[in-house]
Amino acid sequence: MKLFVGSSPHIRSEATVSTVMRDVVIALIPTLLAGIYFFGFRALLVTLVSVIFAVGSEYIYEKLTHRPITIKDYSAVITGMLLAFNVPVTIPYWMVALGSMFAIIIVKQLYGGLGMNFMNPALAARAALMASFPTAMANYVAPNSGISNLINSSTYSSLDATTFATPLSKGTQVNFLEAFIGVRGGCIGEVSTICLLIGAGYLLYRGVIQLRIPLVFISTTAVVLALTGTPIAKLPIQLLMGGLILGAFFMATDYVSAPVNRKAQIFFAIGCGIITALIRNFGNLPEGVSYSILFMNILTPLLEKYCVPKVFGEGRVKK
């Protein structure tokens, strides 16, 4: 029998940071295409500006601080895409550029770079933009009416691209099919549930994410919404509204800012769901997904501390 001695890790994987991040970028492409269809070519321009400034900020910061250049790991690309997906298509380009620089430099690089940031950079940047430019961040437009005619819906077929309130803001109400396909107002990357689920399915197939956090997050949101006054009949549409699907599958599952062990992940997702539902039903803002994830990101170290998994093979000491 031969024994081999080597340093950890003893269980190796072919997955790298670059391959995982590349899979996330691929998973976001269907949603980007939907955003371009529903909101026009400007959705692509907003996304490109966000990505370019995210990648550029990372490169310049690392160059100036004489640190290894990490732009090839796709993490900055994902930050730029997710930030663009969380803003309305009408946002001025300089604002989304400012948000990207804030996400990369302030939230990510100043804490040590990828793996060191304690909260999701894209969501932190969205919160900063919401606090600084609330009017621009709420300047939504009606989606492309072409698909409204295709599915025999008249909800948006007579509207042009003018400012209006989203369904969660007590604006134009939509039915389940419209909400599922994406015929509704909102941010660039949150409207098409079907495209988000296609991307999420790809990540699940590739083993990049697990269902634990998204499933508990969405289920908890549904339960708390029902307990706090949302009619049961409106729950399916409520779950498709806003950024719940985008946040549950693509941001709450962030490797860096979410808990690692399973028990902590469950409590993390429950907390996200409770806060999201309470903000929707009792807060001044129509949507609470971003803030719920950011708040639970802050609590992640405590969850990791008090939800320590049982050590394999450890027994109890008999008294």
Secondary structure, DSSP 8 states (H G I E B T S, - for coil): -------S--S--S--HHHHHHHHHHHHHHHHHHHHHHH-HHHHHHHHHHHHHHHHHHHHHHHHTT----GGGSHHHHHHHHHHHTS-TTS-HHHHHHHHHIIIIIIIGGGTSTTT-SS-HHHHHHHHHHHH-HHHHT--B---SHHHHHTT--SSTT--S-B---GGGT-S---HHHHHHT-S-S-TTTS-HHHHHHHHHHHHHHTSS-SHHHHHHHHHHHHHHHHTT--GGGHHHHHHSTTHHHIIIIITT-TTTS-SSHHHHHHHHHHHHHHHHHHHHHSSSS--HHHHHHHHHHHHHHHHHH-----TT------
